[in-house]
């Protein structure tokens, strides 16, 4: 079921709510929507209640006008308020890319809400990605300002799904991404790149699974390095997968997630 609720901070969030039982919260990536989880929802909802929102600035949720209304802390606050509104006191979180940043922020500020944490192709410090981060900011800003969202959407879709056999995935993701307004995308992107949890990662003690794609933008070694800083974490590498692992290797991804949620 697709639902929409206005939160106490006046943000309206649209979200998918399907299934019964323990709660799994699915948080999508930058410039996308809850549709990032199209290959997961039917499978997961057979055993769990799945909540999958469109984050602030994305999909059919509120798109604030000013940059200071965007950021990972703001997105995390939205999700906490949504959980409160739904009277959910505990859940497992699966955060993909930007959604992983939101999940990190939540587990640092509200560990009592989270039973298990699953981090997918993301980082705990987007503000510390070195030259790669600086280059990404420069290139994406230039493309957005000079050419708009469509060329960037095409570049991202091709990078995530470059194989001939992935043309349907590529086209679907392109169509989804090009619907972003330039300002909402830019404000979400630039505030993400300013965000990080720093040494607070050492405080994370909930059972954590870090999923790393073999061919992601950032190397597996980066994920292994930050996983070692957490008290109760492990890493699973999915081969022949790029950034969009929820879509390009859904069967393997789903199997790993369900095993962790069931057994730890």
BATORTOR-184016 format. One record per residue (C-alpha): residue number from 1; residue in one letter; x, y, z. Coordinates in Angstrom, 1 decimal, padded with zeros to 4 digits. Example, Ala and Ser with C-alpha at 12.3 -4.5 7.8 and 13.67 -1.06 7.14 Angstrom:
# BATORTOR-184016
+-----+------+--------+--------+--------+
| pos | code |     c1 |     c2 |     c3 |
+-----+------+--------+--------+--------+
|   1 |    A |  012.3 | -004.5 |  007.8 |
|   2 |    S |  013.7 | -001.1 |  007.1 |
+-----+------+--------+--------+--------+
# end
This chain:
# BATORTOR-184016
+-----+------+--------+--------+--------+
| pos | code |     c1 |     c2 |     c3 |
+-----+------+--------+--------+--------+
|   1 |    X |  000.0 |  000.0 |  000.0 |
|   2 |    X |  001.3 |  003.5 | -000.9 |
|   3 |    X |  000.6 |  006.0 |  001.9 |
|   4 |    X |  001.4 |  009.6 |  002.7 |
|   5 |    X |  001.7 |  011.3 |  006.0 |
|   6 |    X |  002.5 |  014.9 |  007.1 |
|   7 |    X |  005.1 |  014.9 |  009.9 |
|   8 |    X |  005.2 |  017.2 |  012.9 |
|   9 |    X |  008.0 |  019.2 |  011.1 |
|  10 |    X |  005.5 |  019.8 |  008.2 |
|  11 |    X |  007.4 |  017.5 |  005.8 |
|  12 |    X |  005.1 |  015.2 |  003.8 |
|  13 |    X |  006.5 |  011.7 |  003.2 |
|  14 |    X |  005.1 |  009.2 |  000.7 |
|  15 |    X |  006.0 |  005.6 |  001.6 |
|  16 |    X |  005.2 |  002.0 |  000.8 |
|  17 |    X |  003.8 |  000.0 |  003.7 |
|  18 |    X |  003.5 | -003.8 |  002.9 |
|  19 |    X |  003.4 | -007.0 |  004.9 |
|  20 |    X |  003.2 | -007.8 |  008.6 |
|  21 |    X |  005.6 | -008.7 |  011.4 |
|  22 |    X |  009.0 | -007.2 |  012.3 |
|  23 |    X |  009.8 | -004.0 |  010.6 |
|  24 |    X |  012.3 | -003.5 |  007.8 |
|  25 |    X |  012.9 |  000.1 |  006.8 |
|  26 |    X |  014.3 |  000.5 |  003.3 |
|  27 |    X |  016.1 |  003.8 |  002.4 |
|  28 |    X |  016.8 |  004.6 | -001.2 |
|  29 |    X |  019.7 |  006.3 | -003.0 |
|  30 |    X |  020.3 |  009.9 | -004.1 |
|  31 |    X |  018.1 |  011.1 | -006.9 |
|  32 |    X |  015.9 |  008.0 | -006.8 |
|  33 |    X |  012.8 |  006.9 | -005.0 |
|  34 |    X |  011.4 |  003.9 | -003.1 |
|  35 |    X |  011.4 |  002.2 | -006.5 |
|  36 |    X |  015.0 |  001.3 | -005.8 |
|  37 |    X |  013.5 | -001.6 | -003.8 |
|  38 |    X |  011.1 | -002.9 | -006.5 |
|  39 |    X |  013.0 | -006.2 | -006.6 |
|  40 |    X |  013.0 | -006.6 | -002.8 |
|  41 |    X |  009.5 | -005.5 | -001.6 |
|  42 |    X |  007.5 | -008.6 | -002.6 |
|  43 |    X |  010.1 | -011.0 | -001.3 |
|  44 |    X |  010.8 | -009.2 |  002.0 |
|  45 |    X |  007.1 | -008.5 |  002.7 |
|  46 |    X |  006.4 | -012.2 |  002.9 |
|  47 |    X |  008.2 | -012.4 |  006.2 |
|  48 |    X |  008.3 | -008.8 |  007.4 |
|  49 |    X |  006.5 | -005.5 |  007.3 |
|  50 |    X |  008.3 | -003.3 |  004.8 |
|  51 |    X |  008.4 |  000.5 |  005.1 |
|  52 |    X |  010.0 |  002.2 |  002.1 |
|  53 |    X |  009.7 |  006.0 |  002.0 |
|  54 |    X |  010.6 |  008.6 | -000.6 |
|  55 |    X |  013.2 |  010.7 |  001.3 |
|  56 |    X |  012.8 |  014.5 |  001.6 |
|  57 |    X |  013.5 |  016.1 | -001.8 |
|  58 |    X |  012.7 |  012.9 | -003.7 |
|  59 |    X |  009.8 |  011.2 | -005.4 |
|  60 |    X |  006.5 |  012.2 | -004.1 |
|  61 |    X |  007.7 |  013.6 | -000.8 |
|  62 |    X |  008.1 |  017.2 |  000.1 |
|  63 |    X |  010.7 |  019.2 | -001.8 |
|  64 |    X |  011.8 |  022.2 |  000.3 |
|  65 |    X |  012.9 |  025.3 | -001.5 |
|  66 |    X |  016.1 |  026.3 |  000.4 |
|  67 |    X |  019.4 |  024.5 |  000.8 |
|  68 |    X |  019.3 |  024.8 |  004.6 |
|  69 |    X |  016.3 |  022.6 |  004.6 |
|  70 |    X |  018.2 |  019.7 |  003.0 |
|  71 |    X |  020.8 |  017.4 |  004.6 |
|  72 |    X |  021.3 |  013.9 |  006.0 |
|  73 |    X |  020.4 |  015.0 |  009.6 |
|  74 |    X |  017.1 |  016.4 |  008.3 |
|  75 |    X |  016.4 |  013.2 |  006.4 |
|  76 |    X |  017.1 |  011.2 |  009.4 |
|  77 |    X |  014.8 |  013.3 |  011.5 |
|  78 |    X |  012.0 |  012.8 |  009.0 |
|  79 |    X |  012.4 |  009.0 |  009.3 |
|  80 |    X |  012.4 |  009.1 |  013.1 |
|  81 |    X |  009.2 |  011.2 |  013.0 |
|  82 |    X |  007.7 |  008.8 |  010.5 |
|  83 |    X |  008.4 |  005.9 |  012.8 |
|  84 |    X |  006.9 |  007.7 |  015.7 |
|  85 |    X |  003.8 |  008.5 |  013.7 |
|  86 |    X |  003.5 |  004.8 |  012.8 |
|  87 |    X |  004.1 |  003.9 |  016.4 |
|  88 |    X |  007.1 |  001.8 |  015.4 |
|  89 |    X |  009.6 |  001.5 |  018.3 |
|  90 |    X |  012.2 | -000.8 |  016.7 |
|  91 |    X |  013.2 | -001.8 |  013.2 |
|  92 |    X |  015.9 | -003.1 |  011.0 |
|  93 |    X |  017.3 | -000.6 |  008.5 |
|  94 |    X |  018.6 | -001.2 |  005.0 |
|  95 |    X |  020.2 |  001.9 |  003.6 |
|  96 |    X |  021.5 |  002.1 |  000.0 |
|  97 |    X |  024.0 |  004.8 | -001.0 |
|  98 |    X |  022.5 |  008.1 |  000.3 |
|  99 |    X |  020.0 |  006.0 |  002.2 |
| 100 |    X |  023.0 |  004.3 |  003.9 |
| 101 |    X |  024.1 |  007.8 |  005.1 |
| 102 |    X |  020.7 |  008.4 |  006.6 |
| 103 |    X |  020.9 |  005.0 |  008.3 |
| 104 |    X |  024.3 |  005.8 |  009.7 |
| 105 |    X |  023.0 |  009.1 |  011.0 |
| 106 |    X |  020.0 |  007.4 |  012.6 |
| 107 |    X |  022.0 |  004.7 |  014.3 |
| 108 |    X |  024.4 |  007.3 |  015.8 |
| 109 |    X |  021.6 |  009.5 |  017.1 |
| 110 |    X |  018.9 |  006.9 |  017.9 |
| 111 |    X |  020.5 |  003.5 |  018.4 |
| 112 |    X |  017.5 |  002.5 |  020.5 |
| 113 |    X |  015.3 |  002.4 |  017.4 |
| 114 |    X |  017.5 |  000.0 |  015.4 |
| 115 |    X |  017.7 | -003.7 |  015.9 |
| 116 |    X |  019.9 | -004.5 |  012.9 |
| 117 |    X |  021.7 | -002.2 |  010.4 |
| 118 |    X |  022.4 | -003.1 |  006.8 |
| 119 |    X |  024.6 | -000.6 |  004.9 |
| 120 |    X |  024.8 | -001.0 |  001.1 |
| 121 |    X |  027.4 |  000.6 | -001.2 |
| 122 |    X |  027.8 |  003.8 |  000.9 |
| 123 |    X |  030.3 |  005.5 |  003.3 |
| 124 |    X |  030.1 |  007.0 |  006.8 |
| 125 |    X |  032.0 |  010.1 |  005.7 |
| 126 |    X |  031.0 |  011.6 |  002.3 |
| 127 |    X |  033.0 |  014.7 |  003.4 |
| 128 |    X |  036.2 |  012.6 |  003.4 |
| 129 |    X |  036.3 |  010.9 |  000.0 |
| 130 |    X |  039.4 |  012.8 | -001.1 |
| 131 |    X |  039.9 |  013.6 | -004.7 |
| 132 |    X |  037.1 |  011.4 | -005.8 |
| 133 |    X |  034.6 |  013.4 | -003.8 |
| 134 |    X |  036.0 |  016.7 | -005.0 |
| 135 |    X |  035.9 |  015.6 | -008.6 |
| 136 |    X |  032.3 |  014.3 | -008.2 |
| 137 |    X |  031.2 |  017.7 | -006.8 |
| 138 |    X |  032.9 |  019.6 | -009.6 |
| 139 |    X |  031.6 |  017.5 | -012.4 |
| 140 |    X |  028.0 |  017.1 | -011.2 |
| 141 |    X |  027.7 |  020.8 | -010.3 |
| 142 |    X |  028.9 |  021.8 | -013.8 |
| 143 |    X |  026.6 |  019.4 | -015.5 |
| 144 |    X |  023.5 |  020.5 | -013.5 |
| 145 |    X |  024.2 |  024.2 | -013.9 |
| 146 |    X |  025.1 |  024.1 | -017.6 |
| 147 |    X |  022.9 |  021.3 | -019.0 |
| 148 |    X |  020.2 |  020.3 | -016.4 |
| 149 |    X |  019.3 |  017.0 | -014.9 |
| 150 |    X |  018.8 |  014.8 | -018.0 |
| 151 |    X |  022.5 |  014.5 | -019.1 |
| 152 |    X |  023.5 |  013.7 | -015.5 |
| 153 |    X |  020.7 |  011.1 | -015.2 |
| 154 |    X |  021.9 |  009.5 | -018.4 |
| 155 |    X |  025.5 |  009.4 | -017.2 |
| 156 |    X |  024.6 |  007.9 | -013.8 |
| 157 |    X |  022.2 |  005.3 | -015.4 |
| 158 |    X |  024.9 |  004.2 | -017.9 |
| 159 |    X |  027.5 |  004.0 | -015.2 |
| 160 |    X |  025.3 |  001.8 | -013.0 |
| 161 |    X |  024.0 | -000.4 | -015.8 |
| 162 |    X |  026.5 | -000.4 | -018.7 |
| 163 |    X |  026.0 | -003.9 | -020.0 |
| 164 |    X |  023.9 | -004.6 | -023.1 |
| 165 |    X |  021.8 | -007.0 | -021.1 |
| 166 |    X |  021.0 | -004.2 | -018.6 |
| 167 |    X |  019.3 | -001.8 | -021.0 |
| 168 |    X |  015.9 | -002.1 | -019.4 |
| 169 |    X |  017.4 | -001.4 | -015.9 |
| 170 |    X |  019.4 |  001.5 | -017.4 |
| 171 |    X |  016.3 |  003.0 | -019.1 |
| 172 |    X |  014.1 |  002.6 | -016.0 |
| 173 |    X |  016.7 |  004.2 | -013.8 |
| 174 |    X |  017.2 |  007.1 | -016.3 |
| 175 |    X |  013.5 |  007.8 | -016.5 |
| 176 |    X |  013.3 |  007.8 | -012.7 |
| 177 |    X |  016.3 |  010.1 | -012.2 |
| 178 |    X |  015.5 |  012.6 | -014.9 |
| 179 |    X |  012.3 |  013.5 | -013.0 |
| 180 |    X |  014.3 |  015.3 | -010.3 |
| 181 |    X |  014.2 |  019.0 | -010.2 |
| 182 |    X |  017.7 |  020.5 | -010.6 |
| 183 |    X |  017.5 |  022.4 | -007.3 |
| 184 |    X |  016.1 |  019.5 | -005.2 |
| 185 |    X |  018.8 |  017.1 | -006.6 |
| 186 |    X |  021.6 |  019.6 | -006.2 |
| 187 |    X |  020.6 |  020.5 | -002.6 |
| 188 |    X |  020.4 |  016.8 | -001.7 |
| 189 |    X |  023.7 |  016.0 | -003.4 |
| 190 |    X |  025.8 |  018.9 | -002.0 |
| 191 |    X |  024.6 |  018.5 |  001.5 |
| 192 |    X |  025.3 |  014.7 |  001.3 |
| 193 |    X |  028.9 |  015.5 |  000.2 |
| 194 |    X |  029.2 |  017.8 |  003.3 |
| 195 |    X |  028.1 |  015.1 |  005.7 |
| 196 |    X |  030.0 |  012.5 |  007.8 |
| 197 |    X |  029.8 |  010.9 |  011.2 |
| 198 |    X |  033.6 |  010.8 |  011.8 |
| 199 |    X |  034.8 |  009.0 |  015.0 |
| 200 |    X |  031.2 |  008.3 |  016.0 |
| 201 |    X |  031.3 |  005.2 |  013.9 |
| 202 |    X |  033.2 |  003.5 |  016.7 |
| 203 |    X |  030.1 |  003.9 |  018.9 |
| 204 |    X |  027.9 |  001.8 |  016.7 |
| 205 |    X |  027.3 | -001.5 |  018.4 |
| 206 |    X |  024.1 | -002.8 |  016.8 |
| 207 |    X |  024.6 | -005.9 |  014.6 |
| 208 |    X |  025.7 | -004.5 |  011.2 |
| 209 |    X |  026.1 | -006.0 |  007.8 |
| 210 |    X |  028.0 | -004.0 |  005.2 |
| 211 |    X |  027.3 | -005.0 |  001.6 |
| 212 |    X |  029.9 | -004.1 | -001.0 |
| 213 |    X |  029.6 | -004.5 | -004.7 |
| 214 |    X |  032.8 | -005.7 | -006.4 |
| 215 |    X |  032.5 | -003.0 | -009.1 |
| 216 |    X |  031.1 | -000.1 | -007.0 |
| 217 |    X |  032.4 |  003.5 | -007.4 |
| 218 |    X |  034.3 |  003.1 | -004.2 |
| 219 |    X |  036.5 |  000.0 | -003.6 |
| 220 |    X |  035.6 | -002.9 | -001.3 |
| 221 |    X |  038.7 | -002.0 |  000.8 |
| 222 |    X |  037.0 |  001.2 |  001.9 |
| 223 |    X |  034.0 | -000.7 |  003.2 |
| 224 |    X |  036.2 | -003.2 |  004.9 |
| 225 |    X |  038.1 | -000.4 |  006.6 |
| 226 |    X |  035.1 |  001.3 |  008.1 |
| 227 |    X |  033.5 | -002.0 |  009.0 |
| 228 |    X |  036.5 | -002.7 |  011.2 |
| 229 |    X |  035.8 |  000.4 |  013.2 |
| 230 |    X |  032.3 | -000.9 |  014.3 |
| 231 |    X |  031.9 | -003.2 |  017.2 |
| 232 |    X |  029.7 | -005.8 |  015.7 |
| 233 |    X |  029.9 | -005.8 |  011.9 |
| 234 |    X |  030.7 | -008.0 |  009.0 |
| 235 |    X |  031.2 | -007.5 |  005.2 |
| 236 |    X |  029.6 | -009.4 |  002.3 |
| 237 |    X |  030.9 | -008.8 | -001.2 |
| 238 |    X |  028.7 | -009.3 | -004.2 |
| 239 |    X |  030.6 | -010.1 | -007.3 |
| 240 |    X |  029.8 | -008.8 | -010.8 |
| 241 |    X |  027.7 | -006.0 | -009.3 |
| 242 |    X |  028.0 | -002.3 | -009.6 |
| 243 |    X |  026.5 |  000.5 | -007.5 |
| 244 |    X |  022.9 | -000.5 | -008.1 |
| 245 |    X |  023.2 | -003.9 | -006.4 |
| 246 |    X |  019.5 | -003.9 | -005.4 |
| 247 |    X |  018.7 | -004.0 | -009.1 |
| 248 |    X |  021.6 | -005.7 | -010.9 |
| 249 |    X |  022.0 | -008.6 | -008.5 |
| 250 |    X |  018.7 | -008.8 | -006.7 |
| 251 |    X |  018.6 | -012.6 | -006.0 |
| 252 |    X |  022.0 | -012.7 | -004.3 |
| 253 |    X |  021.3 | -009.4 | -002.5 |
| 254 |    X |  018.0 | -010.6 | -001.2 |
| 255 |    X |  019.4 | -013.9 | -000.1 |
| 256 |    X |  022.2 | -012.2 |  001.9 |
| 257 |    X |  019.8 | -009.7 |  003.5 |
| 258 |    X |  017.2 | -012.4 |  004.6 |
| 259 |    X |  019.9 | -014.6 |  006.0 |
| 260 |    X |  021.3 | -011.8 |  008.1 |
| 261 |    X |  017.9 | -010.7 |  009.3 |
| 262 |    X |  017.0 | -014.3 |  010.2 |
| 263 |    X |  020.3 | -015.4 |  011.7 |
| 264 |    X |  022.6 | -012.4 |  012.2 |
+-----+------+--------+--------+--------+
# end
